[in-house]
């Protein structure tokens, strides 16, 4: 549940940064998931649609925002 909540908060922060500050995306999201069946696993993913010319710059920005 905590990983899912972290994903929701991170979505707000990343969209704020990439859409509002950098005008690079219209939408996107961060998702966190943890499962126990059939074995323990977790995933945390970030996705945002953008043009290939902006991919590197926005990826660096998004990772910096997640780290902060």
Predicted model as a PDB file, atoms N, CA, C, CB and O in Angstrom, pLDDT in the B-factor column:
MODEL        1                                                                  
ATOM      1  N   UNK A   1       0.824  -1.183   0.000  1.00 81.00           N  
ATOM      2  CA  UNK A   1       0.000   0.000   0.000  1.00 81.00           C  
ATOM      3  C   UNK A   1       0.878   1.261   0.000  1.00 81.00           C  
ATOM      4  CB  UNK A   1      -0.942  -0.010   1.210  1.00 81.00           C  
ATOM      5  O   UNK A   1       0.568   2.241  -0.678  1.00 81.00           O  
ATOM      6  N   UNK A   2       1.969   1.223   0.764  1.00 82.00           N  
ATOM      7  CA  UNK A   2       2.862   2.387   0.826  1.00 82.00           C  
ATOM      8  C   UNK A   2       3.521   2.640  -0.525  1.00 82.00           C  
ATOM      9  CB  UNK A   2       3.938   2.185   1.908  1.00 82.00           C  
ATOM     10  O   UNK A   2       3.690   3.793  -0.924  1.00 82.00           O  
ATOM     11  N   UNK A   3       3.894   1.583  -1.228  1.00 84.00           N  
ATOM     12  CA  UNK A   3       4.522   1.737  -2.537  1.00 84.00           C  
ATOM     13  C   UNK A   3       3.537   2.329  -3.548  1.00 84.00           C  
ATOM     14  CB  UNK A   3       5.051   0.383  -3.039  1.00 84.00           C  
ATOM     15  O   UNK A   3       3.920   3.132  -4.399  1.00 84.00           O  
ATOM     16  N   UNK A   4       2.297   1.938  -3.452  1.00 84.00           N  
ATOM     17  CA  UNK A   4       1.265   2.490  -4.316  1.00 84.00           C  
ATOM     18  C   UNK A   4       1.041   3.977  -4.008  1.00 84.00           C  
ATOM     19  CB  UNK A   4      -0.049   1.702  -4.151  1.00 84.00           C  
ATOM     20  O   UNK A   4       0.901   4.788  -4.924  1.00 84.00           O  
ATOM     21  N   UNK A   5       1.008   4.326  -2.732  1.00 87.00           N  
ATOM     22  CA  UNK A   5       0.840   5.729  -2.337  1.00 87.00           C  
ATOM     23  C   UNK A   5       2.019   6.567  -2.801  1.00 87.00           C  
ATOM     24  CB  UNK A   5       0.680   5.847  -0.816  1.00 87.00           C  
ATOM     25  O   UNK A   5       1.842   7.698  -3.252  1.00 87.00           O  
ATOM     26  N   UNK A   6       3.220   6.015  -2.692  1.00 87.00           N  
ATOM     27  CA  UNK A   6       4.407   6.716  -3.179  1.00 87.00           C  
ATOM     28  C   UNK A   6       4.288   6.993  -4.672  1.00 87.00           C  
ATOM     29  CB  UNK A   6       5.677   5.898  -2.890  1.00 87.00           C  
ATOM     30  O   UNK A   6       4.670   8.067  -5.136  1.00 87.00           O  
ATOM     31  N   UNK A   7       3.767   6.043  -5.421  1.00 86.00           N  
ATOM     32  CA  UNK A   7       3.548   6.230  -6.852  1.00 86.00           C  
ATOM     33  C   UNK A   7       2.581   7.362  -7.143  1.00 86.00           C  
ATOM     34  CB  UNK A   7       3.034   4.954  -7.469  1.00 86.00           C  
ATOM     35  O   UNK A   7       2.786   8.133  -8.081  1.00 86.00           O  
ATOM     36  N   UNK A   8       1.531   7.467  -6.348  1.00 89.00           N  
ATOM     37  CA  UNK A   8       0.552   8.530  -6.558  1.00 89.00           C  
ATOM     38  C   UNK A   8       1.147   9.909  -6.273  1.00 89.00           C  
ATOM     39  CB  UNK A   8      -0.672   8.298  -5.677  1.00 89.00           C  
ATOM     40  O   UNK A   8       0.924  10.857  -7.026  1.00 89.00           O  
ATOM     41  N   UNK A   9       1.899  10.012  -5.188  1.00 90.00           N  
ATOM     42  CA  UNK A   9       2.537  11.288  -4.849  1.00 90.00           C  
ATOM     43  C   UNK A   9       3.586  11.645  -5.897  1.00 90.00           C  
ATOM     44  CB  UNK A   9       3.183  11.224  -3.442  1.00 90.00           C  
ATOM     45  O   UNK A   9       3.676  12.794  -6.328  1.00 90.00           O  
ATOM     46  N   UNK A  10       4.373  10.659  -6.304  1.00 87.00           N  
ATOM     47  CA  UNK A  10       5.410  10.892  -7.307  1.00 87.00           C  
ATOM     48  C   UNK A  10       4.789  11.320  -8.641  1.00 87.00           C  
ATOM     49  CB  UNK A  10       6.265   9.624  -7.499  1.00 87.00           C  
ATOM     50  O   UNK A  10       5.370  12.138  -9.355  1.00 87.00           O  
ATOM     51  N   UNK A  11       3.626  10.781  -8.980  1.00 86.00           N  
ATOM     52  CA  UNK A  11       2.929  11.187 -10.205  1.00 86.00           C  
ATOM     53  C   UNK A  11       2.639  12.681 -10.178  1.00 86.00           C  
ATOM     54  CB  UNK A  11       1.619  10.393 -10.377  1.00 86.00           C  
ATOM     55  O   UNK A  11       2.876  13.384 -11.161  1.00 86.00           O  
ATOM     56  N   UNK A  12       2.135  13.153  -9.075  1.00 88.00           N  
ATOM     57  CA  UNK A  12       1.828  14.582  -8.948  1.00 88.00           C  
ATOM     58  C   UNK A  12       3.085  15.423  -9.127  1.00 88.00           C  
ATOM     59  CB  UNK A  12       1.185  14.878  -7.583  1.00 88.00           C  
ATOM     60  O   UNK A  12       3.078  16.407  -9.866  1.00 88.00           O  
ATOM     61  N   UNK A  13       4.160  15.039  -8.455  1.00 86.00           N  
ATOM     62  CA  UNK A  13       5.399  15.805  -8.511  1.00 86.00           C  
ATOM     63  C   UNK A  13       6.031  15.768  -9.905  1.00 86.00           C  
ATOM     64  CB  UNK A  13       6.385  15.273  -7.482  1.00 86.00           C  
ATOM     65  O   UNK A  13       6.497  16.795 -10.399  1.00 86.00           O  
ATOM     66  N   UNK A  14       6.050  14.613 -10.529  1.00 84.00           N  
ATOM     67  CA  UNK A  14       6.674  14.479 -11.849  1.00 84.00           C  
ATOM     68  C   UNK A  14       5.860  15.227 -12.906  1.00 84.00           C  
ATOM     69  CB  UNK A  14       6.812  12.988 -12.235  1.00 84.00           C  
ATOM     70  O   UNK A  14       6.430  15.913 -13.754  1.00 84.00           O  
ATOM     71  N   UNK A  15       4.550  15.100 -12.861  1.00 85.00           N  
ATOM     72  CA  UNK A  15       3.720  15.823 -13.831  1.00 85.00           C  
ATOM     73  C   UNK A  15       3.867  17.329 -13.627  1.00 85.00           C  
ATOM     74  CB  UNK A  15       2.230  15.405 -13.701  1.00 85.00           C  
ATOM     75  O   UNK A  15       3.953  18.089 -14.592  1.00 85.00           O  
ATOM     76  N   UNK A  16       3.896  17.751 -12.369  1.00 84.00           N  
ATOM     77  CA  UNK A  16       4.110  19.169 -12.071  1.00 84.00           C  
ATOM     78  C   UNK A  16       5.410  19.662 -12.710  1.00 84.00           C  
ATOM     79  CB  UNK A  16       4.143  19.402 -10.544  1.00 84.00           C  
ATOM     80  O   UNK A  16       5.440  20.714 -13.349  1.00 84.00           O  
ATOM     81  N   UNK A  17       6.460  18.901 -12.532  1.00 83.00           N  
ATOM     82  CA  UNK A  17       7.777  19.294 -13.055  1.00 83.00           C  
ATOM     83  C   UNK A  17       7.812  19.257 -14.580  1.00 83.00           C  
ATOM     84  CB  UNK A  17       8.867  18.377 -12.490  1.00 83.00           C  
ATOM     85  O   UNK A  17       8.202  20.237 -15.214  1.00 83.00           O  
ATOM     86  N   UNK A  18       7.411  18.143 -15.170  1.00 84.00           N  
ATOM     87  CA  UNK A  18       7.553  17.962 -16.617  1.00 84.00           C  
ATOM     88  C   UNK A  18       6.505  18.718 -17.428  1.00 84.00           C  
ATOM     89  CB  UNK A  18       7.477  16.498 -16.953  1.00 84.00           C  
ATOM     90  O   UNK A  18       6.796  19.166 -18.537  1.00 84.00           O  
ATOM     91  N   UNK A  19       5.313  18.868 -16.906  1.00 81.00           N  
ATOM     92  CA  UNK A  19       4.270  19.574 -17.653  1.00 81.00           C  
ATOM     93  C   UNK A  19       4.269  21.063 -17.335  1.00 81.00           C  
ATOM     94  CB  UNK A  19       2.899  18.976 -17.346  1.00 81.00           C  
ATOM     95  O   UNK A  19       4.312  21.893 -18.242  1.00 81.00           O  
ATOM     96  N   UNK A  20       4.221  21.398 -16.072  1.00 80.00           N  
ATOM     97  CA  UNK A  20       4.089  22.796 -15.681  1.00 80.00           C  
ATOM     98  C   UNK A  20       5.399  23.571 -15.892  1.00 80.00           C  
ATOM     99  CB  UNK A  20       3.655  22.889 -14.216  1.00 80.00           C  
ATOM    100  O   UNK A  20       5.397  24.646 -16.491  1.00 80.00           O  
ATOM    101  N   UNK A  21       6.507  23.022 -15.402  1.00 81.00           N  
ATOM    102  CA  UNK A  21       7.783  23.749 -15.446  1.00 81.00           C  
ATOM    103  C   UNK A  21       8.485  23.666 -16.799  1.00 81.00           C  
ATOM    104  CB  UNK A  21       8.703  23.219 -14.381  1.00 81.00           C  
ATOM    105  O   UNK A  21       9.063  24.649 -17.264  1.00 81.00           O  
ATOM    106  N   UNK A  22       8.435  22.487 -17.433  1.00 77.00           N  
ATOM    107  CA  UNK A  22       9.202  22.294 -18.661  1.00 77.00           C  
ATOM    108  C   UNK A  22       8.345  22.232 -19.924  1.00 77.00           C  
ATOM    109  CB  UNK A  22      10.003  21.040 -18.551  1.00 77.00           C  
ATOM    110  O   UNK A  22       8.886  22.198 -21.029  1.00 77.00           O  
ATOM    111  N   UNK A  23       7.038  22.217 -19.782  1.00 80.00           N  
ATOM    112  CA  UNK A  23       6.108  22.141 -20.919  1.00 80.00           C  
ATOM    113  C   UNK A  23       6.474  21.008 -21.874  1.00 80.00           C  
ATOM    114  CB  UNK A  23       6.090  23.472 -21.679  1.00 80.00           C  
ATOM    115  O   UNK A  23       6.401  21.166 -23.093  1.00 80.00           O  
ATOM    116  N   UNK A  24       6.872  19.856 -21.310  1.00 79.00           N  
ATOM    117  CA  UNK A  24       7.340  18.756 -22.143  1.00 79.00           C  
ATOM    118  C   UNK A  24       6.343  17.639 -22.362  1.00 79.00           C  
ATOM    119  CB  UNK A  24       8.547  18.191 -21.554  1.00 79.00           C  
ATOM    120  O   UNK A  24       6.490  16.863 -23.306  1.00 79.00           O  
ATOM    121  N   UNK A  25       5.311  17.534 -21.498  1.00 81.00           N  
ATOM    122  CA  UNK A  25       4.346  16.437 -21.616  1.00 81.00           C  
ATOM    123  C   UNK A  25       2.940  16.945 -21.333  1.00 81.00           C  
ATOM    124  CB  UNK A  25       4.705  15.282 -20.650  1.00 81.00           C  
ATOM    125  O   UNK A  25       2.757  18.030 -20.779  1.00 81.00           O  
ATOM    126  N   UNK A  26       1.954  16.150 -21.719  1.00 81.00           N  
ATOM    127  CA  UNK A  26       0.566  16.433 -21.365  1.00 81.00           C  
ATOM    128  C   UNK A  26       0.137  15.570 -20.183  1.00 81.00           C  
ATOM    129  CB  UNK A  26      -0.364  16.193 -22.571  1.00 81.00           C  
ATOM    130  O   UNK A  26      -0.678  16.001 -19.368  1.00 81.00           O  
ATOM    131  N   UNK A  27       0.662  14.392 -20.085  1.00 82.00           N  
ATOM    132  CA  UNK A  27       0.282  13.469 -19.021  1.00 82.00           C  
ATOM    133  C   UNK A  27       1.370  12.453 -18.798  1.00 82.00           C  
ATOM    134  CB  UNK A  27      -1.033  12.769 -19.348  1.00 82.00           C  
ATOM    135  O   UNK A  27       2.374  12.442 -19.511  1.00 82.00           O  
ATOM    136  N   UNK A  28       1.186  11.627 -17.848  1.00 84.00           N  
ATOM    137  CA  UNK A  28       2.167  10.601 -17.531  1.00 84.00           C  
ATOM    138  C   UNK A  28       1.834  10.035 -16.169  1.00 84.00           C  
ATOM    139  CB  UNK A  28       3.613  11.165 -17.564  1.00 84.00           C  
ATOM    140  O   UNK A  28       0.789  10.348 -15.600  1.00 84.00           O  
ATOM    141  N   UNK A  29       2.710   9.207 -15.646  1.00 85.00           N  
ATOM    142  CA  UNK A  29       2.421   8.657 -14.341  1.00 85.00           C  
ATOM    143  C   UNK A  29       3.538   7.815 -13.781  1.00 85.00           C  
ATOM    144  CB  UNK A  29       1.190   7.856 -14.402  1.00 85.00           C  
ATOM    145  O   UNK A  29       4.448   7.380 -14.488  1.00 85.00           O  
ATOM    146  N   UNK A  30       3.437   7.600 -12.485  1.00 88.00           N  
ATOM    147  CA  UNK A  30       4.372   6.759 -11.750  1.00 88.00           C  
ATOM    148  C   UNK A  30       3.519   5.726 -11.028  1.00 88.00           C  
ATOM    149  CB  UNK A  30       5.275   7.598 -10.742  1.00 88.00           C  
ATOM    150  O   UNK A  30       2.495   6.061 -10.433  1.00 88.00           O  
ATOM    151  N   UNK A  31       3.947   4.470 -11.083  1.00 89.00           N  
ATOM    152  CA  UNK A  31       3.199   3.401 -10.434  1.00 89.00           C  
ATOM    153  C   UNK A  31       4.116   2.556  -9.580  1.00 89.00           C  
ATOM    154  CB  UNK A  31       2.490   2.531 -11.465  1.00 89.00           C  
ATOM    155  O   UNK A  31       5.231   2.218  -9.977  1.00 89.00           O  
ATOM    156  N   UNK A  32       3.636   2.228  -8.421  1.00 87.00           N  
ATOM    157  CA  UNK A  32       4.353   1.310  -7.544  1.00 87.00           C  
ATOM    158  C   UNK A  32       3.479   0.113  -7.265  1.00 87.00           C  
ATOM    159  CB  UNK A  32       4.770   1.999  -6.230  1.00 87.00           C  
ATOM    160  O   UNK A  32       2.271   0.252  -7.073  1.00 87.00           O  
ATOM    161  N   UNK A  33       4.079  -1.068  -7.241  1.00 88.00           N  
ATOM    162  CA  UNK A  33       3.323  -2.291  -7.020  1.00 88.00           C  
ATOM    163  C   UNK A  33       4.184  -3.282  -6.240  1.00 88.00           C  
ATOM    164  CB  UNK A  33       2.857  -2.905  -8.365  1.00 88.00           C  
ATOM    165  O   UNK A  33       5.383  -3.414  -6.486  1.00 88.00           O  
ATOM    166  N   UNK A  34       3.552  -3.969  -5.300  1.00 88.00           N  
ATOM    167  CA  UNK A  34       4.231  -5.022  -4.562  1.00 88.00           C  
ATOM    168  C   UNK A  34       3.284  -6.209  -4.483  1.00 88.00           C  
ATOM    169  CB  UNK A  34       4.668  -4.541  -3.135  1.00 88.00           C  
ATOM    170  O   UNK A  34       2.113  -6.053  -4.135  1.00 88.00           O  
ATOM    171  N   UNK A  35       3.787  -7.389  -4.803  1.00 87.00           N  
ATOM    172  CA  UNK A  35       2.956  -8.586  -4.780  1.00 87.00           C  
ATOM    173  C   UNK A  35       3.603  -9.712  -4.001  1.00 87.00           C  
ATOM    174  CB  UNK A  35       2.663  -9.043  -6.184  1.00 87.00           C  
ATOM    175  O   UNK A  35       4.815  -9.715  -3.782  1.00 87.00           O  
ATOM    176  N   UNK A  36       2.789 -10.668  -3.584  1.00 87.00           N  
ATOM    177  CA  UNK A  36       3.290 -11.819  -2.830  1.00 87.00           C  
ATOM    178  C   UNK A  36       3.042 -13.142  -3.545  1.00 87.00           C  
ATOM    179  CB  UNK A  36       2.648 -11.858  -1.463  1.00 87.00           C  
ATOM    180  O   UNK A  36       3.690 -14.144  -3.241  1.00 87.00           O  
ATOM    181  N   UNK A  37       2.106 -13.151  -4.497  1.00 87.00           N  
ATOM    182  CA  UNK A  37       1.717 -14.402  -5.140  1.00 87.00           C  
ATOM    183  C   UNK A  37       2.123 -14.365  -6.596  1.00 87.00           C  
ATOM    184  CB  UNK A  37       0.202 -14.650  -5.004  1.00 87.00           C  
ATOM    185  O   UNK A  37       1.832 -13.344  -7.220  1.00 87.00           O  
ATOM    186  N   UNK A  38       2.725 -15.298  -7.191  1.00 88.00           N  
ATOM    187  CA  UNK A  38       3.170 -16.569  -6.633  1.00 88.00           C  
ATOM    188  C   UNK A  38       4.501 -16.443  -5.876  1.00 88.00           C  
ATOM    189  CB  UNK A  38       3.305 -17.595  -7.745  1.00 88.00           C  
ATOM    190  O   UNK A  38       4.901 -17.379  -5.183  1.00 88.00           O  
ATOM    191  N   UNK A  39       5.180 -15.317  -5.996  1.00 88.00           N  
ATOM    192  CA  UNK A  39       6.411 -15.079  -5.238  1.00 88.00           C  
ATOM    193  C   UNK A  39       6.512 -13.578  -4.968  1.00 88.00           C  
ATOM    194  CB  UNK A  39       7.682 -15.605  -6.016  1.00 88.00           C  
ATOM    195  O   UNK A  39       5.871 -12.776  -5.648  1.00 88.00           O  
ATOM    196  N   UNK A  40       7.295 -13.214  -4.001  1.00 91.00           N  
ATOM    197  CA  UNK A  40       7.437 -11.798  -3.650  1.00 91.00           C  
ATOM    198  C   UNK A  40       8.101 -11.035  -4.784  1.00 91.00           C  
ATOM    199  CB  UNK A  40       8.251 -11.634  -2.351  1.00 91.00           C  
ATOM    200  O   UNK A  40       9.129 -11.454  -5.317  1.00 91.00           O  
ATOM    201  N   UNK A  41       7.502  -9.919  -5.142  1.00 91.00           N  
ATOM    202  CA  UNK A  41       8.068  -9.086  -6.203  1.00 91.00           C  
ATOM    203  C   UNK A  41       7.577  -7.660  -6.025  1.00 91.00           C  
ATOM    204  CB  UNK A  41       7.686  -9.629  -7.612  1.00 91.00           C  
ATOM    205  O   UNK A  41       6.592  -7.409  -5.331  1.00 91.00           O  
ATOM    206  N   UNK A  42       8.272  -6.741  -6.655  1.00 89.00           N  
ATOM    207  CA  UNK A  42       7.826  -5.361  -6.653  1.00 89.00           C  
ATOM    208  C   UNK A  42       8.231  -4.714  -7.962  1.00 89.00           C  
ATOM    209  CB  UNK A  42       8.409  -4.588  -5.450  1.00 89.00           C  
ATOM    210  O   UNK A  42       9.140  -5.179  -8.650  1.00 89.00           O  
ATOM    211  N   UNK A  43       7.542  -3.636  -8.295  1.00 90.00           N  
ATOM    212  CA  UNK A  43       7.918  -2.856  -9.470  1.00 90.00           C  
ATOM    213  C   UNK A  43       7.588  -1.396  -9.195  1.00 90.00           C  
ATOM    214  CB  UNK A  43       7.186  -3.368 -10.756  1.00 90.00           C  
ATOM    215  O   UNK A  43       6.674  -1.076  -8.436  1.00 90.00           O  
ATOM    216  N   UNK A  44       8.340  -0.543  -9.818  1.00 88.00           N  
ATOM    217  CA  UNK A  44       8.126   0.897  -9.720  1.00 88.00           C  
ATOM    218  C   UNK A  44       8.453   1.444 -11.091  1.00 88.00           C  
ATOM    219  CB  UNK A  44       9.008   1.570  -8.582  1.00 88.00           C  
ATOM    220  O   UNK A  44       9.588   1.324 -11.550  1.00 88.00           O  
ATOM    221  N   UNK A  45       7.484   2.040 -11.748  1.00 90.00           N  
ATOM    222  CA  UNK A  45       7.711   2.492 -13.120  1.00 90.00           C  
ATOM    223  C   UNK A  45       7.253   3.931 -13.317  1.00 90.00           C  
ATOM    224  CB  UNK A  45       6.989   1.578 -14.104  1.00 90.00           C  
ATOM    225  O   UNK A  45       6.337   4.419 -12.654  1.00 90.00           O  
ATOM    226  N   UNK A  46       7.912   4.573 -14.233  1.00 89.00           N  
ATOM    227  CA  UNK A  46       7.620   5.947 -14.605  1.00 89.00           C  
ATOM    228  C   UNK A  46       7.386   5.962 -16.108  1.00 89.00           C  
ATOM    229  CB  UNK A  46       8.782   6.924 -14.190  1.00 89.00           C  
ATOM    230  O   UNK A  46       8.184   5.415 -16.869  1.00 89.00           O  
ATOM    231  N   UNK A  47       6.301   6.582 -16.536  1.00 88.00           N  
ATOM    232  CA  UNK A  47       6.052   6.668 -17.973  1.00 88.00           C  
ATOM    233  C   UNK A  47       5.497   8.038 -18.326  1.00 88.00           C  
ATOM    234  CB  UNK A  47       5.080   5.563 -18.427  1.00 88.00           C  
ATOM    235  O   UNK A  47       4.718   8.631 -17.580  1.00 88.00           O  
ATOM    236  N   UNK A  48       5.920   8.519 -19.477  1.00 87.00           N  
ATOM    237  CA  UNK A  48       5.391   9.780 -19.985  1.00 87.00           C  
ATOM    238  C   UNK A  48       5.617   9.822 -21.486  1.00 87.00           C  
ATOM    239  CB  UNK A  48       6.059  11.003 -19.283  1.00 87.00           C  
ATOM    240  O   UNK A  48       6.719   9.542 -21.957  1.00 87.00           O  
ATOM    241  N   UNK A  49       4.582  10.171 -22.240  1.00 88.00           N  
ATOM    242  CA  UNK A  49       4.729  10.278 -23.688  1.00 88.00           C  
ATOM    243  C   UNK A  49       5.380  11.616 -24.042  1.00 88.00           C  
ATOM    244  CB  UNK A  49       3.355  10.134 -24.392  1.00 88.00           C  
ATOM    245  O   UNK A  49       4.992  12.663 -23.525  1.00 88.00           O  
ATOM    246  N   UNK A  50       6.363  11.565 -24.922  1.00 87.00           N  
ATOM    247  CA  UNK A  50       7.007  12.793 -25.386  1.00 87.00           C  
ATOM    248  C   UNK A  50       7.680  12.522 -26.723  1.00 87.00           C  
ATOM    249  CB  UNK A  50       8.040  13.318 -24.342  1.00 87.00           C  
ATOM    250  O   UNK A  50       7.828  11.372 -27.139  1.00 87.00           O  
ATOM    251  N   UNK A  51       8.077  13.573 -27.376  1.00 85.00           N  
ATOM    252  CA  UNK A  51       8.806  13.434 -28.626  1.00 85.00           C  
ATOM    253  C   UNK A  51      10.215  12.922 -28.375  1.00 85.00           C  
ATOM    254  CB  UNK A  51       8.852  14.766 -29.369  1.00 85.00           C  
ATOM    255  O   UNK A  51      10.783  13.174 -27.312  1.00 85.00           O  
ATOM    256  N   UNK A  52      10.785  12.209 -29.332  1.00 88.00           N  
ATOM    257  CA  UNK A  52      12.119  11.649 -29.149  1.00 88.00           C  
ATOM    258  C   UNK A  52      13.184  12.715 -28.883  1.00 88.00           C  
ATOM    259  CB  UNK A  52      12.500  10.847 -30.364  1.00 88.00           C  
ATOM    260  O   UNK A  52      14.194  12.438 -28.236  1.00 88.00           O  
ATOM    261  N   UNK A  53      12.962  13.915 -29.376  1.00 88.00           N  
ATOM    262  CA  UNK A  53      13.943  14.978 -29.174  1.00 88.00           C  
ATOM    263  C   UNK A  53      13.974  15.461 -27.715  1.00 88.00           C  
ATOM    264  CB  UNK A  53      13.635  16.151 -30.105  1.00 88.00           C  
ATOM    265  O   UNK A  53      14.952  16.073 -27.286  1.00 88.00           O  
ATOM    266  N   UNK A  54      12.905  15.186 -26.957  1.00 86.00           N  
ATOM    267  CA  UNK A  54      12.836  15.605 -25.552  1.00 86.00           C  
ATOM    268  C   UNK A  54      13.084  14.475 -24.559  1.00 86.00           C  
ATOM    269  CB  UNK A  54      11.496  16.211 -25.275  1.00 86.00           C  
ATOM    270  O   UNK A  54      13.153  14.721 -23.355  1.00 86.00           O  
ATOM    271  N   UNK A  55      13.217  13.265 -25.034  1.00 87.00           N  
ATOM    272  CA  UNK A  55      13.267  12.097 -24.154  1.00 87.00           C  
ATOM    273  C   UNK A  55      14.413  12.166 -23.141  1.00 87.00           C  
ATOM    274  CB  UNK A  55      13.400  10.838 -24.984  1.00 87.00           C  
ATOM    275  O   UNK A  55      14.179  11.959 -21.950  1.00 87.00           O  
ATOM    276  N   UNK A  56      15.619  12.445 -23.568  1.00 91.00           N  
ATOM    277  CA  UNK A  56      16.757  12.460 -22.647  1.00 91.00           C  
ATOM    278  C   UNK A  56      16.618  13.553 -21.592  1.00 91.00           C  
ATOM    279  CB  UNK A  56      18.057  12.651 -23.421  1.00 91.00           C  
ATOM    280  O   UNK A  56      16.829  13.307 -20.404  1.00 91.00           O  
ATOM    281  N   UNK A  57      16.266  14.745 -22.022  1.00 89.00           N  
ATOM    282  CA  UNK A  57      16.136  15.876 -21.098  1.00 89.00           C  
ATOM    283  C   UNK A  57      15.037  15.613 -20.065  1.00 89.00           C  
ATOM    284  CB  UNK A  57      15.833  17.174 -21.876  1.00 89.00           C  
ATOM    285  O   UNK A  57      15.235  15.852 -18.874  1.00 89.00           O  
ATOM    286  N   UNK A  58      13.890  15.127 -20.516  1.00 87.00           N  
ATOM    287  CA  UNK A  58      12.776  14.884 -19.600  1.00 87.00           C  
ATOM    288  C   UNK A  58      13.032  13.692 -18.686  1.00 87.00           C  
ATOM    289  CB  UNK A  58      11.497  14.660 -20.384  1.00 87.00           C  
ATOM    290  O   UNK A  58      12.601  13.696 -17.533  1.00 87.00           O  
ATOM    291  N   UNK A  59      13.722  12.683 -19.179  1.00 89.00           N  
ATOM    292  CA  UNK A  59      14.073  11.541 -18.338  1.00 89.00           C  
ATOM    293  C   UNK A  59      14.980  11.985 -17.198  1.00 89.00           C  
ATOM    294  CB  UNK A  59      14.760  10.442 -19.170  1.00 89.00           C  
ATOM    295  O   UNK A  59      14.761  11.606 -16.047  1.00 89.00           O  
ATOM    296  N   UNK A  60      15.990  12.780 -17.509  1.00 91.00           N  
ATOM    297  CA  UNK A  60      16.889  13.287 -16.464  1.00 91.00           C  
ATOM    298  C   UNK A  60      16.127  14.133 -15.455  1.00 91.00           C  
ATOM    299  CB  UNK A  60      18.029  14.110 -17.084  1.00 91.00           C  
ATOM    300  O   UNK A  60      16.359  14.022 -14.252  1.00 91.00           O  
ATOM    301  N   UNK A  61      15.231  14.966 -15.928  1.00 88.00           N  
ATOM    302  CA  UNK A  61      14.418  15.803 -15.052  1.00 88.00           C  
ATOM    303  C   UNK A  61      13.525  14.972 -14.160  1.00 88.00           C  
ATOM    304  CB  UNK A  61      13.579  16.759 -15.867  1.00 88.00           C  
ATOM    305  O   UNK A  61      13.414  15.254 -12.967  1.00 88.00           O  
ATOM    306  N   UNK A  62      12.886  13.954 -14.709  1.00 87.00           N  
ATOM    307  CA  UNK A  62      11.985  13.105 -13.942  1.00 87.00           C  
ATOM    308  C   UNK A  62      12.745  12.327 -12.866  1.00 87.00           C  
ATOM    309  CB  UNK A  62      11.246  12.139 -14.873  1.00 87.00           C  
ATOM    310  O   UNK A  62      12.272  12.218 -11.735  1.00 87.00           O  
ATOM    311  N   UNK A  63      13.904  11.791 -13.204  1.00 88.00           N  
ATOM    312  CA  UNK A  63      14.698  11.047 -12.229  1.00 88.00           C  
ATOM    313  C   UNK A  63      15.200  11.983 -11.126  1.00 88.00           C  
ATOM    314  CB  UNK A  63      15.887  10.343 -12.923  1.00 88.00           C  
ATOM    315  O   UNK A  63      15.223  11.603  -9.955  1.00 88.00           O  
ATOM    316  N   UNK A  64      15.593  13.177 -11.485  1.00 89.00           N  
ATOM    317  CA  UNK A  64      16.013  14.150 -10.465  1.00 89.00           C  
ATOM    318  C   UNK A  64      14.855  14.474  -9.529  1.00 89.00           C  
ATOM    319  CB  UNK A  64      16.539  15.446 -11.127  1.00 89.00           C  
ATOM    320  O   UNK A  64      15.057  14.597  -8.321  1.00 89.00           O  
ATOM    321  N   UNK A  65      13.660  14.612 -10.059  1.00 85.00           N  
ATOM    322  CA  UNK A  65      12.489  14.905  -9.235  1.00 85.00           C  
ATOM    323  C   UNK A  65      12.176  13.736  -8.309  1.00 85.00           C  
ATOM    324  CB  UNK A  65      11.274  15.222 -10.119  1.00 85.00           C  
ATOM    325  O   UNK A  65      11.820  13.947  -7.149  1.00 85.00           O  
ATOM    326  N   UNK A  66      12.302  12.510  -8.802  1.00 85.00           N  
ATOM    327  CA  UNK A  66      12.073  11.341  -7.955  1.00 85.00           C  
ATOM    328  C   UNK A  66      13.108  11.253  -6.833  1.00 85.00           C  
ATOM    329  CB  UNK A  66      12.105  10.064  -8.797  1.00 85.00           C  
ATOM    330  O   UNK A  66      12.780  10.883  -5.706  1.00 85.00           O  
ATOM    331  N   UNK A  67      14.341  11.591  -7.145  1.00 88.00           N  
ATOM    332  CA  UNK A  67      15.380  11.554  -6.121  1.00 88.00           C  
ATOM    333  C   UNK A  67      15.170  12.603  -5.037  1.00 88.00           C  
ATOM    334  CB  UNK A  67      16.733  11.749  -6.757  1.00 88.00           C  
ATOM    335  O   UNK A  67      15.511  12.385  -3.874  1.00 88.00           O  
ATOM    336  N   UNK A  68      14.609  13.736  -5.425  1.00 86.00           N  
ATOM    337  CA  UNK A  68      14.390  14.784  -4.419  1.00 86.00           C  
ATOM    338  C   UNK A  68      13.222  14.431  -3.526  1.00 86.00           C  
ATOM    339  CB  UNK A  68      14.144  16.141  -5.089  1.00 86.00           C  
ATOM    340  O   UNK A  68      12.886  15.193  -2.619  1.00 86.00           O  
TER     341      UNK A  68                                                      
ENDMDL                                                                          
END                                                                             
